[in-house]
Amino acid sequence: MAVINAALRRAHGQPQGAHEVSSDDLALAIRQTYDGMMVAIPAPHWAVFQTMAPAVLAEVLRELAASVRLSKYRKHPRGPKKKPPARSA
């Protein structure tokens, strides 16, 4: 997740306020997509990533991150807490 978040920051800039990315939503999307990708794309097609130089892999990740719609994974901050009702004795 740290690598993904770093690639997103590099591609889109540092998110602020309402544009912050929810790691939970992003992890859920990855988990839901992963199994299907493993079925649809055979293992030999993934081998290219094992032999990539780190700088080349970083560039590929930045290019992929640039196409991510951050609004889809926006944090939904909790509203202010309500005060508990006064206890009656």
C-alpha positions, 0 to 999 in steps of 0.5 A, a space after each residue: 500500500 505504501 508503494 501504491 500511495 507513493 505512486 498516487 502522490 507522485 502522479 496526482 500531487 499531495 491530496 488535501 482535505 476532501 481529496 485524501 485517499 481512503 486506504 481501506 477503499 483502495 485496498 478493497 478495490 485491489 482485493 476485489 480485482 486481484 482474483 479476476 486479474 489472476 484468472 484473466 491474465 496468465 502468469 507469464 504476462 506478469 513475469 515482466 515485472 520481476 525483471 524490470 529495473 526499479 526505475 522502470 517499474 517506478 515509471 510504470 507505476 506512476 503511469 498507471 497511477 495517473 489514470 486512477 480517479 482519486 474521487 472514487 477512493 475519497 475519504 469520508 471523514 466522520 462528522 463531529 461527535 454528538 454530546 451524550 444526553 444529560 443523565 437524570 438522577 
